[in-house]
Amino acid sequence: MMPCQGLGVTLNRRAEKGQHLIQFLYRKPVVNINEVAELLELTPKSASALVTEFVNLDILHEITGQRRNRIFKFNEYVRLFEQD
């Protein structure tokens, strides 16, 4: 399934912000919470909640292994451009 299919149903009231985030991830597939907050005009807490939902949906993956200053990658999209 493509990442944006059914996204509105899963995210409920955050669906519009989720759609904007998906569109942004195709331009910049590696992001942090502050970038998401700024892009979507959300508080860092709300941006973190949205990113967590994307992680739970297996759209984003945390790549630093840290609790703070985490970076997230849109793995399925990035994988299209990686060589074996």
Biopython code that builds the backbone (N, CA, C, O; Angstrom):
import numpy as np
from Bio.PDB.StructureBuilder import StructureBuilder

atoms = [
    (1, "MET", "N", (0.846, -1.179, 0.000)),
    (1, "MET", "CA", (0.000, 0.000, 0.000)),
    (1, "MET", "C", (0.890, 1.242, 0.000)),
    (1, "MET", "O", (1.900, 1.297, 0.702)),
    (2, "MET", "N", (0.503, 2.224, -0.791)),
    (2, "MET", "CA", (1.229, 3.484, -0.824)),
    (2, "MET", "C", (0.983, 4.221, 0.488)),
    (2, "MET", "O", (-0.089, 4.085, 1.076)),
    (3, "PRO", "N", (1.953, 4.994, 0.952)),
    (3, "PRO", "CA", (1.845, 5.658, 2.247)),
    (3, "PRO", "C", (0.632, 6.555, 2.414)),
    (3, "PRO", "O", (0.122, 6.672, 3.528)),
    (4, "CYS", "N", (0.151, 7.187, 1.366)),
    (4, "CYS", "CA", (-0.938, 8.135, 1.543)),
    (4, "CYS", "C", (-2.312, 7.489, 1.422)),
    (4, "CYS", "O", (-3.306, 8.136, 1.750)),
    (5, "GLN", "N", (-2.413, 6.246, 0.966)),
    (5, "GLN", "CA", (-3.704, 5.584, 0.866)),
    (5, "GLN", "C", (-4.236, 5.283, 2.253)),
    (5, "GLN", "O", (-3.554, 4.642, 3.053)),
    (6, "GLY", "N", (-5.427, 5.731, 2.544)),
    (6, "GLY", "CA", (-6.036, 5.483, 3.833)),
    (6, "GLY", "C", (-5.480, 6.332, 4.968)),
    (6, "GLY", "O", (-5.858, 6.150, 6.126)),
    (7, "LEU", "N", (-4.604, 7.239, 4.648)),
    (7, "LEU", "CA", (-3.965, 8.061, 5.678)),
    (7, "LEU", "C", (-4.988, 8.901, 6.431)),
    (7, "LEU", "O", (-4.886, 9.054, 7.649)),
    (8, "GLY", "N", (-5.969, 9.446, 5.723)),
    (8, "GLY", "CA", (-6.974, 10.280, 6.364)),
    (8, "GLY", "C", (-7.798, 9.517, 7.389)),
    (8, "GLY", "O", (-8.139, 10.056, 8.442)),
    (9, "VAL", "N", (-8.113, 8.280, 7.088)),
    (9, "VAL", "CA", (-8.891, 7.462, 8.018)),
    (9, "VAL", "C", (-8.073, 7.169, 9.260)),
    (9, "VAL", "O", (-8.603, 7.217, 10.371)),
    (10, "THR", "N", (-6.811, 6.870, 9.099)),
    (10, "THR", "CA", (-5.950, 6.512, 10.218)),
    (10, "THR", "C", (-5.647, 7.717, 11.100)),
    (10, "THR", "O", (-5.650, 7.593, 12.324)),
    (11, "LEU", "N", (-5.387, 8.870, 10.512)),
    (11, "LEU", "CA", (-4.978, 10.047, 11.279)),
    (11, "LEU", "C", (-6.147, 10.872, 11.797)),
    (11, "LEU", "O", (-5.946, 11.759, 12.628)),
    (12, "ASN", "N", (-7.352, 10.607, 11.334)),
    (12, "ASN", "CA", (-8.550, 11.321, 11.760)),
    (12, "ASN", "C", (-8.383, 12.829, 11.651)),
    (12, "ASN", "O", (-8.263, 13.363, 10.549)),
    (13, "ARG", "N", (-8.374, 13.522, 12.792)),
    (13, "ARG", "CA", (-8.361, 14.995, 12.769)),
    (13, "ARG", "C", (-7.038, 15.569, 12.287)),
    (13, "ARG", "O", (-6.979, 16.752, 11.950)),
    (14, "ARG", "N", (-5.978, 14.776, 12.241)),
    (14, "ARG", "CA", (-4.680, 15.256, 11.751)),
    (14, "ARG", "C", (-4.463, 14.908, 10.280)),
    (14, "ARG", "O", (-3.351, 15.054, 9.771)),
    (15, "ALA", "N", (-5.496, 14.455, 9.598)),
    (15, "ALA", "CA", (-5.362, 13.977, 8.215)),
    (15, "ALA", "C", (-4.803, 15.047, 7.268)),
    (15, "ALA", "O", (-3.938, 14.757, 6.442)),
    (16, "GLU", "N", (-5.294, 16.263, 7.390)),
    (16, "GLU", "CA", (-4.827, 17.324, 6.497)),
    (16, "GLU", "C", (-3.337, 17.598, 6.719)),
    (16, "GLU", "O", (-2.577, 17.730, 5.761)),
    (17, "LYS", "N", (-2.931, 17.681, 7.974)),
    (17, "LYS", "CA", (-1.508, 17.890, 8.275)),
    (17, "LYS", "C", (-0.696, 16.692, 7.798)),
    (17, "LYS", "O", (0.419, 16.851, 7.301)),
    (18, "GLY", "N", (-1.250, 15.503, 7.947)),
    (18, "GLY", "CA", (-0.567, 14.290, 7.495)),
    (18, "GLY", "C", (-0.354, 14.292, 5.991)),
    (18, "GLY", "O", (0.705, 13.880, 5.517)),
    (19, "GLN", "N", (-1.336, 14.745, 5.241)),
    (19, "GLN", "CA", (-1.199, 14.829, 3.783)),
    (19, "GLN", "C", (-0.103, 15.824, 3.400)),
    (19, "GLN", "O", (0.676, 15.569, 2.481)),
    (20, "HIS", "N", (-0.043, 16.952, 4.103)),
    (20, "HIS", "CA", (1.012, 17.939, 3.838)),
    (20, "HIS", "C", (2.391, 17.352, 4.156)),
    (20, "HIS", "O", (3.358, 17.580, 3.429)),
    (21, "LEU", "N", (2.462, 16.597, 5.247)),
    (21, "LEU", "CA", (3.736, 15.990, 5.617)),
    (21, "LEU", "C", (4.173, 14.975, 4.573)),
    (21, "LEU", "O", (5.348, 14.946, 4.205)),
    (22, "ILE", "N", (3.266, 14.148, 4.088)),
    (22, "ILE", "CA", (3.614, 13.167, 3.046)),
    (22, "ILE", "C", (4.161, 13.881, 1.820)),
    (22, "ILE", "O", (5.184, 13.469, 1.273)),
    (23, "GLN", "N", (3.504, 14.931, 1.385)),
    (23, "GLN", "CA", (3.975, 15.676, 0.211)),
    (23, "GLN", "C", (5.374, 16.234, 0.447)),
    (23, "GLN", "O", (6.222, 16.193, -0.444)),
    (24, "PHE", "N", (5.611, 16.751, 1.640)),
    (24, "PHE", "CA", (6.928, 17.290, 1.985)),
    (24, "PHE", "C", (7.988, 16.187, 1.993)),
    (24, "PHE", "O", (9.115, 16.406, 1.549)),
    (25, "LEU", "N", (7.631, 15.010, 2.494)),
    (25, "LEU", "CA", (8.604, 13.910, 2.576)),
    (25, "LEU", "C", (9.094, 13.459, 1.204)),
    (25, "LEU", "O", (10.207, 12.944, 1.094)),
    (26, "TYR", "N", (8.304, 13.637, 0.173)),
    (26, "TYR", "CA", (8.767, 13.296, -1.178)),
    (26, "TYR", "C", (9.835, 14.282, -1.657)),
    (26, "TYR", "O", (10.634, 13.953, -2.534)),
    (27, "ARG", "N", (9.852, 15.480, -1.089)),
    (27, "ARG", "CA", (10.892, 16.465, -1.435)),
    (27, "ARG", "C", (12.083, 16.365, -0.493)),
    (27, "ARG", "O", (13.225, 16.582, -0.895)),
    (28, "LYS", "N", (11.804, 16.033, 0.769)),
    (28, "LYS", "CA", (12.857, 15.949, 1.792)),
    (28, "LYS", "C", (12.566, 14.733, 2.671)),
    (28, "LYS", "O", (11.870, 14.854, 3.678)),
    (29, "PRO", "N", (13.089, 13.571, 2.303)),
    (29, "PRO", "CA", (12.706, 12.331, 2.991)),
    (29, "PRO", "C", (13.373, 12.083, 4.336)),
    (29, "PRO", "O", (13.110, 11.058, 4.965)),
    (30, "VAL", "N", (14.222, 12.987, 4.792)),
    (30, "VAL", "CA", (14.844, 12.857, 6.111)),
    (30, "VAL", "C", (14.535, 14.140, 6.884)),
    (30, "VAL", "O", (14.918, 15.232, 6.466)),
    (31, "VAL", "N", (13.832, 13.996, 8.023)),
    (31, "VAL", "CA", (13.356, 15.163, 8.765)),
    (31, "VAL", "C", (13.546, 14.973, 10.268)),
    (31, "VAL", "O", (13.795, 13.868, 10.751)),
    (32, "ASN", "N", (13.419, 16.086, 10.989)),
    (32, "ASN", "CA", (13.377, 16.024, 12.446)),
    (32, "ASN", "C", (12.076, 16.687, 12.914)),
    (32, "ASN", "O", (11.350, 17.278, 12.114)),
    (33, "ILE", "N", (11.800, 16.585, 14.183)),
    (33, "ILE", "CA", (10.544, 17.110, 14.739)),
    (33, "ILE", "C", (10.415, 18.615, 14.525)),
    (33, "ILE", "O", (9.334, 19.103, 14.195)),
    (34, "ASN", "N", (11.495, 19.347, 14.709)),
    (34, "ASN", "CA", (11.427, 20.807, 14.548)),
    (34, "ASN", "C", (11.066, 21.200, 13.121)),
    (34, "ASN", "O", (10.309, 22.149, 12.917)),
    (35, "GLU", "N", (11.593, 20.488, 12.134)),
    (35, "GLU", "CA", (11.245, 20.778, 10.741)),
    (35, "GLU", "C", (9.759, 20.532, 10.493)),
    (35, "GLU", "O", (9.089, 21.329, 9.836)),
    (36, "VAL", "N", (9.257, 19.432, 11.018)),
    (36, "VAL", "CA", (7.838, 19.111, 10.851)),
    (36, "VAL", "C", (6.981, 20.173, 11.535)),
    (36, "VAL", "O", (5.984, 20.625, 10.971)),
    (37, "ALA", "N", (7.363, 20.572, 12.743)),
    (37, "ALA", "CA", (6.614, 21.597, 13.466)),
    (37, "ALA", "C", (6.579, 22.909, 12.686)),
    (37, "ALA", "O", (5.528, 23.537, 12.563)),
    (38, "GLU", "N", (7.715, 23.313, 12.170)),
    (38, "GLU", "CA", (7.786, 24.567, 11.413)),
    (38, "GLU", "C", (6.975, 24.478, 10.125)),
    (38, "GLU", "O", (6.207, 25.387, 9.808)),
    (39, "LEU", "N", (7.144, 23.394, 9.388)),
    (39, "LEU", "CA", (6.439, 23.210, 8.126)),
    (39, "LEU", "C", (4.924, 23.271, 8.311)),
    (39, "LEU", "O", (4.222, 23.950, 7.561)),
    (40, "LEU", "N", (4.434, 22.552, 9.319)),
    (40, "LEU", "CA", (2.998, 22.416, 9.508)),
    (40, "LEU", "C", (2.408, 23.411, 10.502)),
    (40, "LEU", "O", (1.215, 23.372, 10.800)),
    (41, "GLU", "N", (3.259, 24.307, 11.011)),
    (41, "GLU", "CA", (2.839, 25.306, 11.993)),
    (41, "GLU", "C", (2.178, 24.635, 13.197)),
    (41, "GLU", "O", (1.072, 24.986, 13.608)),
    (42, "LEU", "N", (2.903, 23.654, 13.747)),
    (42, "LEU", "CA", (2.458, 22.912, 14.922)),
    (42, "LEU", "C", (3.416, 23.165, 16.073)),
    (42, "LEU", "O", (4.548, 23.603, 15.869)),
    (43, "THR", "N", (2.957, 22.886, 17.276)),
    (43, "THR", "CA", (3.872, 22.889, 18.410)),
    (43, "THR", "C", (4.776, 21.663, 18.274)),
    (43, "THR", "O", (4.402, 20.694, 17.613)),
    (44, "PRO", "N", (5.946, 21.693, 18.882)),
    (44, "PRO", "CA", (6.801, 20.501, 18.832)),
    (44, "PRO", "C", (6.095, 19.255, 19.370)),
    (44, "PRO", "O", (6.318, 18.155, 18.864)),
    (45, "LYS", "N", (5.250, 19.413, 20.385)),
    (45, "LYS", "CA", (4.527, 18.267, 20.937)),
    (45, "LYS", "C", (3.557, 17.680, 19.903)),
    (45, "LYS", "O", (3.480, 16.461, 19.751)),
    (46, "SER", "N", (2.829, 18.529, 19.204)),
    (46, "SER", "CA", (1.892, 18.055, 18.173)),
    (46, "SER", "C", (2.638, 17.449, 16.995)),
    (46, "SER", "O", (2.214, 16.435, 16.440)),
    (47, "ALA", "N", (3.747, 18.067, 16.614)),
    (47, "ALA", "CA", (4.552, 17.523, 15.524)),
    (47, "ALA", "C", (5.099, 16.152, 15.908)),
    (47, "ALA", "O", (5.123, 15.234, 15.089)),
    (48, "SER", "N", (5.533, 16.020, 17.147)),
    (48, "SER", "CA", (6.034, 14.735, 17.631)),
    (48, "SER", "C", (4.944, 13.669, 17.590)),
    (48, "SER", "O", (5.208, 12.525, 17.221)),
    (49, "ALA", "N", (3.731, 14.037, 17.964)),
    (49, "ALA", "CA", (2.614, 13.086, 17.935)),
    (49, "ALA", "C", (2.321, 12.642, 16.510)),
    (49, "ALA", "O", (2.047, 11.465, 16.274)),
    (50, "LEU", "N", (2.374, 13.576, 15.549)),
    (50, "LEU", "CA", (2.127, 13.225, 14.155)),
    (50, "LEU", "C", (3.239, 12.322, 13.618)),
    (50, "LEU", "O", (2.966, 11.337, 12.932)),
    (51, "VAL", "N", (4.473, 12.654, 13.925)),
    (51, "VAL", "CA", (5.600, 11.830, 13.492)),
    (51, "VAL", "C", (5.499, 10.433, 14.113)),
    (51, "VAL", "O", (5.787, 9.437, 13.449)),
    (52, "THR", "N", (5.099, 10.360, 15.361)),
    (52, "THR", "CA", (4.920, 9.055, 16.021)),
    (52, "THR", "C", (3.864, 8.232, 15.296)),
    (52, "THR", "O", (4.024, 7.023, 15.132)),
    (53, "GLU", "N", (2.791, 8.877, 14.861)),
    (53, "GLU", "CA", (1.775, 8.157, 14.081)),
    (53, "GLU", "C", (2.359, 7.653, 12.765)),
    (53, "GLU", "O", (2.041, 6.546, 12.331)),
    (54, "PHE", "N", (3.205, 8.452, 12.129)),
    (54, "PHE", "CA", (3.845, 8.011, 10.889)),
    (54, "PHE", "C", (4.795, 6.840, 11.152)),
    (54, "PHE", "O", (4.913, 5.937, 10.324)),
    (55, "VAL", "N", (5.461, 6.856, 12.286)),
    (55, "VAL", "CA", (6.323, 5.729, 12.660)),
    (55, "VAL", "C", (5.463, 4.490, 12.877)),
    (55, "VAL", "O", (5.805, 3.409, 12.398)),
    (56, "ASN", "N", (4.362, 4.635, 13.588)),
    (56, "ASN", "CA", (3.466, 3.506, 13.834)),
    (56, "ASN", "C", (2.870, 2.946, 12.554)),
    (56, "ASN", "O", (2.587, 1.752, 12.466)),
    (57, "LEU", "N", (2.678, 3.809, 11.560)),
    (57, "LEU", "CA", (2.170, 3.379, 10.262)),
    (57, "LEU", "C", (3.275, 2.827, 9.354)),
    (57, "LEU", "O", (3.015, 2.423, 8.221)),
    (58, "ASP", "N", (4.503, 2.815, 9.865)),
    (58, "ASP", "CA", (5.667, 2.305, 9.131)),
    (58, "ASP", "C", (5.995, 3.169, 7.915)),
    (58, "ASP", "O", (6.525, 2.672, 6.921)),
    (59, "ILE", "N", (5.683, 4.450, 7.994)),
    (59, "ILE", "CA", (6.029, 5.393, 6.932)),
    (59, "ILE", "C", (7.386, 6.007, 7.231)),
    (59, "ILE", "O", (8.244, 6.083, 6.352)),
    (60, "LEU", "N", (7.584, 6.444, 8.467)),
    (60, "LEU", "CA", (8.860, 7.000, 8.903)),
    (60, "LEU", "C", (9.556, 6.020, 9.839)),
    (60, "LEU", "O", (8.919, 5.232, 10.539)),
    (61, "HIS", "N", (10.893, 6.097, 9.827)),
    (61, "HIS", "CA", (11.704, 5.260, 10.716)),
    (61, "HIS", "C", (12.738, 6.145, 11.393)),
    (61, "HIS", "O", (13.424, 6.925, 10.732)),
    (62, "GLU", "N", (12.851, 6.027, 12.700)),
    (62, "GLU", "CA", (13.830, 6.795, 13.468)),
    (62, "GLU", "C", (15.201, 6.190, 13.202)),
    (62, "GLU", "O", (15.371, 4.976, 13.311)),
    (63, "ILE", "N", (16.181, 7.019, 12.854)),
    (63, "ILE", "CA", (17.486, 6.481, 12.429)),
    (63, "ILE", "C", (18.646, 6.827, 13.355)),
    (63, "ILE", "O", (19.774, 6.411, 13.090)),
    (64, "THR", "N", (18.410, 7.574, 14.433)),
    (64, "THR", "CA", (19.530, 7.948, 15.297)),
    (64, "THR", "C", (19.683, 7.036, 16.504)),
    (64, "THR", "O", (20.786, 6.884, 17.029)),
    (65, "GLY", "N", (18.588, 6.427, 16.952)),
    (65, "GLY", "CA", (18.636, 5.608, 18.150)),
    (65, "GLY", "C", (18.704, 6.422, 19.431)),
    (65, "GLY", "O", (19.001, 5.880, 20.495)),
    (66, "GLN", "N", (18.434, 7.701, 19.340)),
    (66, "GLN", "CA", (18.498, 8.594, 20.499)),
    (66, "GLN", "C", (17.093, 8.922, 20.996)),
    (66, "GLN", "O", (16.108, 8.692, 20.296)),
    (67, "ARG", "N", (17.013, 9.454, 22.195)),
    (67, "ARG", "CA", (15.732, 9.898, 22.742)),
    (67, "ARG", "C", (15.458, 11.365, 22.390)),
    (67, "ARG", "O", (14.306, 11.794, 22.333)),
    (68, "ARG", "N", (16.522, 12.117, 22.157)),
    (68, "ARG", "CA", (16.395, 13.537, 21.808)),
    (68, "ARG", "C", (17.075, 13.764, 20.467)),
    (68, "ARG", "O", (17.915, 12.973, 20.038)),
    (69, "ASN", "N", (16.697, 14.857, 19.811)),
    (69, "ASN", "CA", (17.291, 15.230, 18.519)),
    (69, "ASN", "C", (17.221, 14.082, 17.512)),
    (69, "ASN", "O", (18.177, 13.813, 16.784)),
    (70, "ARG", "N", (16.082, 13.422, 17.491)),
    (70, "ARG", "CA", (15.912, 12.278, 16.601)),
    (70, "ARG", "C", (15.710, 12.723, 15.158)),
    (70, "ARG", "O", (15.198, 13.809, 14.883)),
    (71, "ILE", "N", (16.122, 11.864, 14.263)),
    (71, "ILE", "CA", (15.962, 12.096, 12.831)),
    (71, "ILE", "C", (15.166, 10.917, 12.279)),
    (71, "ILE", "O", (15.376, 9.767, 12.665)),
    (72, "PHE", "N", (14.255, 11.230, 11.375)),
    (72, "PHE", "CA", (13.368, 10.226, 10.817)),
    (72, "PHE", "C", (13.533, 10.168, 9.305)),
    (72, "PHE", "O", (13.728, 11.189, 8.645)),
    (73, "LYS", "N", (13.451, 8.946, 8.767)),
    (73, "LYS", "CA", (13.650, 8.756, 7.332)),
    (73, "LYS", "C", (12.436, 8.064, 6.722)),
    (73, "LYS", "O", (11.865, 7.145, 7.309)),
    (74, "PHE", "N", (12.060, 8.516, 5.555)),
    (74, "PHE", "CA", (10.989, 7.934, 4.743)),
    (74, "PHE", "C", (11.626, 6.783, 3.964)),
    (74, "PHE", "O", (11.932, 6.915, 2.779)),
    (75, "ASN", "N", (11.819, 5.658, 4.645)),
    (75, "ASN", "CA", (12.606, 4.541, 4.126)),
    (75, "ASN", "C", (12.179, 4.034, 2.761)),
    (75, "ASN", "O", (13.016, 3.891, 1.870)),
    (76, "GLU", "N", (10.907, 3.762, 2.580)),
    (76, "GLU", "CA", (10.441, 3.166, 1.320)),
    (76, "GLU", "C", (10.774, 4.055, 0.123)),
    (76, "GLU", "O", (11.107, 3.557, -0.952)),
    (77, "TYR", "N", (10.683, 5.350, 0.310)),
    (77, "TYR", "CA", (10.988, 6.274, -0.773)),
    (77, "TYR", "C", (12.490, 6.347, -1.017)),
    (77, "TYR", "O", (12.932, 6.284, -2.165)),
    (78, "VAL", "N", (13.264, 6.476, 0.028)),
    (78, "VAL", "CA", (14.722, 6.558, -0.103)),
    (78, "VAL", "C", (15.268, 5.288, -0.749)),
    (78, "VAL", "O", (16.201, 5.339, -1.550)),
    (79, "ARG", "N", (14.686, 4.169, -0.396)),
    (79, "ARG", "CA", (15.139, 2.877, -0.936)),
    (79, "ARG", "C", (15.064, 2.824, -2.459)),
    (79, "ARG", "O", (15.835, 2.100, -3.087)),
    (80, "LEU", "N", (14.159, 3.570, -3.053)),
    (80, "LEU", "CA", (14.035, 3.601, -4.522)),
    (80, "LEU", "C", (15.305, 4.133, -5.190)),
    (80, "LEU", "O", (15.578, 3.818, -6.349)),
    (81, "PHE", "N", (16.069, 4.928, -4.470)),
    (81, "PHE", "CA", (17.243, 5.579, -5.039)),
    (81, "PHE", "C", (18.565, 4.975, -4.599)),
    (81, "PHE", "O", (19.626, 5.402, -5.054)),
    (82, "GLU", "N", (18.510, 3.988, -3.721)),
    (82, "GLU", "CA", (19.724, 3.345, -3.240)),
    (82, "GLU", "C", (20.119, 2.204, -4.169)),
    (82, "GLU", "O", (19.271, 1.513, -4.734)),
    (83, "GLN", "N", (21.414, 2.027, -4.309)),
    (83, "GLN", "CA", (21.917, 0.923, -5.114)),
    (83, "GLN", "C", (22.115, -0.284, -4.218)),
    (83, "GLN", "O", (22.407, -0.153, -3.029)),
    (84, "ASP", "N", (21.951, -1.460, -4.804)),
    (84, "ASP", "CA", (22.156, -2.695, -4.036)),
    (84, "ASP", "C", (23.598, -2.916, -3.687)),
    (84, "ASP", "O", (23.932, -3.910, -3.043)),
]
sb = StructureBuilder()
sb.init_structure("model")
sb.init_model(0)
sb.init_chain("A")
sb.init_seg("    ")
for serial, (resi, resn, name, xyz) in enumerate(atoms, 1):
    if name == "N":
        sb.init_residue(resn, " ", resi, " ")
    sb.init_atom(name, np.array(xyz, "f"), 0.0, 1.0, " ", f" {name:<3s}", serial, name[0])
structure = sb.get_structure()
